[in-house]
Every structure is written in C-alpha cells, then in structure tokens.
Amino acid sequence: MLGYKVLTHDFRVPYYDTYPLFNDAQEFPFTLPAHIQWKEQVQHKKGCMFYCKPYSPLEVAWSIYDTPENALRAAGMWPDGYPSRLFQINSTYESCKIESGCLGNYVDKRFSVLKELDVNSVIEKVSSSIFSFDVERLTKEQILWRDALSRPYGDPKRVKEELEKAVKYRNLDFQTMQFSNSRLLWDAYLARGDLWSKGEKWDTPVRRLIYKACPMEFSEWEAYYARTTNDQLAGRSAERSLRCCHTSGLKLIDYPCDFLTVGIRDAYKYGLGVVIPIDEKFLGWTMF
C-alpha cells in the first residue's frame, strides 16, 4: 500500500524525541525494521491544519497518509523549526482509516521508503485548495520561509545588515548586538528583568492585531516539535510573518503584507540563530 510520511529535517518522527530513522547517506529505496508505537500518550498542543479537524499528535507521529497534501498538513511545514521532508512510503499495513486521510498506523509493521518528494509542489496544491485569494503569493511566502529556515548560508555581516533593515522597516530605534552564543544572549535577557515588556516594541502590537483579526490556528506553520527555544522562536517568526501576510491580504489589518518579513527572513537565510530584545534599546542575536 502506497502512502506518504513527513519527517523532520534530520529524519525524526514529528512530535516525539525519537532517534533519526535514517540519514542522508541512505540510498532509496530501502526497508526500515519494524517500529513499535509508544504506549504512553504525550500531552501536546493540538491545532487544526488550516481549516481542517484537529489531528492527534499520536496519529500524526505514527501514521502514514493517502496523499502528500494530507501528510504535510498533518505534520507541518517546519515542525522542529527547520523545513520538514516528505517521503513516499510502501507499507504492509492494509487497513484503511478514512478520517484525516490517514491510511493506517505502522505499529509492528515493516515499511519501505521509496523516495523523497519535492515539497514545493505540494505546498502549492495545499494552498490552492484552502485559500480563495492570493494563492500564488501565499505559496511563494511559505516556500521562501522553508528555504530561509534551512539556513543555507552563514554570513554574520549579512545577518546584521538584514536585522538592521528589519528594525528600520518597523520604524524602531533598536541597536543590534551580536552574542557569541545563545546562552550568553539568554543570560543577558534574563538579567535585565521586566521580561514581559522587552518585546513590546519588536512585534507585539502587530502580533496582537493579527491574532485578533484571525484567531484560528495555523498549526502547519508552528514548530511544536522544536527541541530548543531558539528553534521554536524561528518557527514562530515564520508563523507570524505568514499570519501578517494572510490578514493583510484580507484587509483585516492596516500593516503591509511583508511587515514581519522584511529583513528577518533573510537574516535566517544567512544564518541567524535567534534574535530577541534584551532591553528597550538593544536587539540581541546569535548565529545559527
């Protein structure tokens, strides 16, 4: 039975801190040994994928799906803060489950990974089936964010320039300050006190508006599986940028579509690790 499965960027099962199922050196096709489903239910935030019924994290983690679109909508674009990867699966499990497009669970069953598929064409199909306006732009924005979150480059000079561009575009007066590692950055953040007000100028005003204008959950844009706060914040930057574009296109807010995109996305593209306001004057950041 052919099906589809989305894994994280390092070939792990989304929503669970499992070991990688394989690695980049693996040649396709190949057969994985039987995998046993965990017995315990791990409490995790649920959310709907676009306008669909909520997917159970247990179902997402240990199921294969009938179409690439259903697999991607279930697992997400960047479940761990990095672009997810899509694979075609051949499973020995024959039972069929109609709800959510889930074909079945691969508990104690062997399955073969046939090939990796291009996600970009799947994103286009998902967007065209969900959005009734500006489909091309929203598709492009999602693809560009996936590319940026893969951090294809490592250029601190360009990261600094892009962050300064973001600050200027948002009409803020932050100065950027690079830290050698994220631990020092978080220590500086925690040492200043008054944590709730630090991000007020950076993105809070527009964030409140976009969530109020469009309160529905877009879980395929979240990084629920992120193993570090830094990775979670990267996924959150992408999610808020896309929400801003979505609500701006609907004329629900008075901000431009790219208000939370300019500078910040390209900063990730050139190797940004994490960026947070450490006080009212400085925007701290580190490389990936």
C-alpha positions as CSV (number, residue, x, y, z in Angstrom):
1,M,0.0,0.0,0.0
2,L,1.5,3.3,-1.1
3,G,1.3,6.2,1.4
4,Y,3.2,9.4,2.4
5,K,5.0,10.4,5.5
6,V,6.6,13.6,6.7
7,L,9.7,13.6,8.9
8,T,11.8,16.4,10.4
9,H,14.9,17.8,8.7
10,D,17.0,15.2,10.5
11,F,14.7,12.2,9.7
12,R,12.9,12.0,13.1
13,V,9.3,11.3,13.7
14,P,7.4,14.7,14.3
15,Y,6.1,15.4,17.8
16,Y,8.4,12.8,19.5
17,D,12.0,13.0,20.5
18,T,12.9,9.8,18.7
19,Y,16.2,8.9,17.2
20,P,16.7,9.5,13.4
21,L,15.1,6.7,11.3
22,F,17.9,7.0,8.8
23,N,20.4,9.6,7.4
24,D,21.4,11.4,4.3
25,A,23.8,8.6,3.3
26,Q,20.9,6.2,2.9
27,E,20.1,5.3,-0.7
28,F,16.5,4.8,-1.9
29,P,14.5,2.6,-1.9
30,F,15.2,0.8,1.4
31,T,13.2,-1.0,4.1
32,L,13.1,0.0,7.7
33,P,12.8,-2.5,10.5
34,A,9.5,-2.7,12.4
35,H,8.8,0.2,14.8
36,I,6.7,-0.1,17.9
37,Q,4.3,2.6,18.8
38,W,4.9,4.2,22.2
39,K,2.2,3.2,24.7
40,E,2.1,6.5,26.6
41,Q,0.1,9.4,25.3
42,V,2.3,12.5,25.4
43,Q,0.4,15.7,26.1
44,H,0.9,18.1,23.3
45,K,-0.8,21.2,22.0
46,K,-3.4,20.3,19.3
47,G,-4.3,22.5,16.4
48,C,-6.2,22.5,13.2
49,M,-4.3,22.4,9.9
50,F,-5.7,25.3,8.0
51,Y,-9.5,24.8,8.4
52,C,-9.4,21.0,9.0
53,K,-10.3,18.9,12.0
54,P,-7.6,18.8,14.6
55,Y,-5.0,16.0,14.2
56,S,-4.0,14.0,17.2
57,P,-0.2,14.2,17.8
58,L,-0.1,10.5,18.3
59,E,-1.8,9.9,15.0
60,V,0.5,12.4,13.2
61,A,3.6,10.8,14.6
62,W,2.9,7.2,13.8
63,S,0.6,7.2,10.8
64,I,1.0,7.3,7.0
65,Y,-1.3,9.3,4.8
66,D,-3.1,8.8,1.5
67,T,-1.8,12.0,-0.2
68,P,1.3,14.2,0.1
69,E,-1.0,17.1,1.0
70,N,-2.6,15.3,4.0
71,A,0.8,14.2,5.2
72,L,2.2,17.7,5.0
73,R,-0.8,19.4,6.6
74,A,-0.7,16.9,9.5
75,A,3.0,17.2,10.3
76,G,3.6,20.8,9.3
77,M,6.0,22.9,7.3
78,W,8.7,23.2,9.9
79,P,7.6,21.1,13.0
80,D,11.0,21.4,14.6
81,G,12.0,24.9,13.4
82,Y,13.5,23.5,10.2
83,P,11.8,22.6,6.9
84,S,10.2,19.2,7.1
85,R,10.8,16.4,4.5
86,L,8.3,14.4,2.6
87,F,8.7,10.7,1.6
88,Q,6.7,8.1,-0.3
89,I,6.1,5.0,1.7
90,N,5.2,1.5,0.8
91,S,3.6,-0.2,3.8
92,T,2.5,-3.8,4.5
93,Y,-0.4,-2.4,6.6
94,E,-3.6,-2.8,4.7
95,S,-6.2,-1.4,7.0
96,C,-7.8,1.9,5.8
97,K,-8.8,4.8,8.0
98,I,-10.8,7.5,6.2
99,E,-10.7,10.3,8.8
100,S,-8.0,12.9,8.1
101,G,-6.7,11.0,5.1
102,C,-4.9,8.6,7.4
103,L,-4.3,5.2,5.8
104,G,-3.3,3.4,9.0
105,N,-0.7,3.0,11.7
106,Y,2.6,1.3,11.1
107,V,2.8,-0.3,14.5
108,D,4.9,-3.5,14.4
109,K,4.8,-3.3,10.6
110,R,7.7,-3.0,8.1
111,F,7.6,-0.3,5.5
112,S,9.8,0.8,2.7
113,V,10.9,4.3,2.0
114,L,10.7,4.6,-1.8
115,K,11.9,8.2,-2.4
116,E,11.9,11.7,-1.2
117,L,9.4,14.1,-2.8
118,D,9.6,17.8,-3.6
119,V,7.6,19.7,-1.0
120,N,7.2,22.9,-3.0
121,S,4.7,21.4,-5.4
122,V,2.7,20.0,-2.5
123,I,2.6,23.4,-0.8
124,E,1.1,24.9,-4.0
125,K,-1.6,22.3,-4.1
126,V,-2.4,22.7,-0.4
127,S,-2.6,26.5,-0.7
128,S,-4.8,26.3,-3.8
129,S,-7.3,24.0,-2.1
130,I,-7.5,26.2,1.0
131,F,-7.1,29.8,0.1
132,S,-9.5,31.6,-2.2
133,F,-7.4,34.6,-2.7
134,D,-3.7,35.5,-3.4
135,V,-2.8,31.8,-3.6
136,E,0.4,32.4,-5.6
137,R,1.8,34.9,-3.1
138,L,1.0,32.8,0.0
139,T,2.5,29.7,-1.7
140,K,5.7,31.6,-2.5
141,E,5.9,33.0,1.0
142,Q,5.8,29.6,2.6
143,I,8.4,28.2,0.2
144,L,10.7,31.2,0.9
145,W,10.4,30.7,4.6
146,R,11.2,27.0,4.3
147,D,14.3,27.9,2.4
148,A,15.3,30.6,5.0
149,L,14.8,28.2,7.9
150,S,17.2,25.7,6.3
151,R,20.0,28.4,6.9
152,P,21.8,27.7,3.6
153,Y,24.4,30.4,4.3
154,G,26.5,31.5,7.3
155,D,27.3,35.2,7.0
156,P,27.2,37.3,10.2
157,K,27.7,40.5,8.3
158,R,24.7,39.9,6.2
159,V,22.6,38.9,9.2
160,K,23.5,42.2,11.0
161,E,22.5,44.1,7.8
162,E,19.2,42.3,7.5
163,L,18.3,42.8,11.2
164,E,19.0,46.5,10.9
165,K,16.8,46.5,7.8
166,A,14.0,44.9,9.8
167,V,14.4,47.5,12.6
168,K,14.3,50.4,10.1
169,Y,11.3,48.9,8.3
170,R,9.4,48.6,11.5
171,N,10.3,52.2,12.4
172,L,12.0,51.2,15.6
173,D,15.2,52.5,17.4
174,F,16.8,49.2,18.4
175,Q,20.5,48.8,18.1
176,T,21.7,45.3,17.2
177,M,24.1,43.4,19.4
178,Q,25.7,40.1,18.5
179,F,26.4,37.5,21.1
180,S,28.9,34.6,20.7
181,N,26.4,32.0,21.7
182,S,22.7,31.8,22.7
183,R,23.4,31.0,26.4
184,L,25.1,34.4,26.8
185,L,22.2,36.0,25.0
186,W,19.5,34.4,27.2
187,D,21.5,35.3,30.3
188,A,21.5,38.9,29.2
189,Y,17.8,38.7,28.5
190,L,17.0,37.2,31.9
191,A,19.4,39.5,33.8
192,R,17.6,42.7,32.8
193,G,14.2,41.9,34.5
194,D,10.8,43.1,33.4
195,L,10.6,40.3,30.8
196,W,7.1,41.0,29.6
197,S,7.8,44.5,28.3
198,K,11.0,43.7,26.4
199,G,9.4,42.5,23.2
200,E,6.6,45.2,23.3
201,K,8.1,47.3,20.5
202,W,9.6,44.5,18.4
203,D,6.4,42.7,17.2
204,T,3.8,42.7,20.0
205,P,1.5,45.4,18.6
206,V,1.0,43.8,15.2
207,R,1.0,40.4,16.7
208,R,-2.0,41.2,18.8
209,L,-3.8,42.6,15.8
210,I,-3.2,39.6,13.6
211,Y,-4.3,37.1,16.2
212,K,-7.4,39.1,17.0
213,A,-8.2,39.5,13.3
214,C,-7.7,35.8,12.5
215,P,-7.7,33.8,15.8
216,M,-7.8,30.4,14.0
217,E,-4.8,28.1,14.5
218,F,-2.4,27.5,11.5
219,S,-0.6,24.6,13.1
220,E,1.2,23.7,9.9
221,W,3.2,27.0,10.5
222,E,4.1,26.1,14.1
223,A,7.2,24.5,15.4
224,Y,5.6,22.4,18.1
225,Y,8.3,19.7,18.0
226,A,11.3,22.2,18.4
227,R,13.8,20.8,20.8
228,T,15.1,24.2,21.8
229,T,13.6,27.6,22.5
230,N,15.7,29.0,19.7
231,D,14.2,26.6,17.1
232,Q,10.7,27.3,18.4
233,L,11.3,31.1,18.0
234,A,12.5,30.6,14.4
235,G,9.3,28.7,13.6
236,R,7.3,31.4,15.4
237,S,8.9,34.1,13.3
238,A,7.8,32.3,10.1
239,E,4.3,31.7,11.5
240,R,3.8,35.4,12.5
241,S,5.1,36.6,9.2
242,L,2.7,34.4,7.3
243,R,-0.2,35.4,9.5
244,C,0.6,39.0,8.9
245,C,0.6,38.4,5.1
246,H,-2.7,36.5,5.3
247,T,-4.6,39.0,7.4
248,S,-3.1,41.9,5.4
249,G,-4.4,40.3,2.2
250,L,-7.8,40.1,3.7
251,K,-7.7,43.8,4.6
252,L,-8.1,42.9,8.3
253,I,-5.1,44.9,9.5
254,D,-3.5,48.2,8.3
255,Y,0.0,46.8,8.1
256,P,1.7,45.8,4.8
257,C,1.9,42.1,4.0
258,D,5.7,42.0,4.5
259,F,5.8,44.0,7.8
260,L,7.1,41.0,9.8
261,T,9.0,39.6,6.8
262,V,11.4,42.3,5.6
263,G,14.9,41.7,7.0
264,I,14.1,38.9,9.4
265,R,13.5,36.2,6.8
266,D,16.8,37.0,5.0
267,A,18.5,37.1,8.4
268,Y,17.6,33.5,8.9
269,K,18.6,32.7,5.4
270,Y,22.1,34.0,6.2
271,G,22.5,32.0,9.4
272,L,20.6,33.8,12.2
273,G,20.2,31.5,15.2
274,V,17.9,33.5,17.5
275,V,17.0,37.2,17.9
276,I,15.3,38.7,21.0
277,P,15.1,42.2,22.5
278,I,17.3,42.2,25.6
279,D,16.0,45.6,26.7
280,E,14.3,48.6,25.3
281,K,17.4,49.7,23.3
282,F,19.2,46.6,22.1
283,L,18.2,43.6,20.0
284,G,20.4,40.7,20.8
285,W,21.2,38.0,18.3
286,T,23.4,35.0,17.6
287,M,24.4,33.0,14.6
288,F,23.0,29.5,14.0
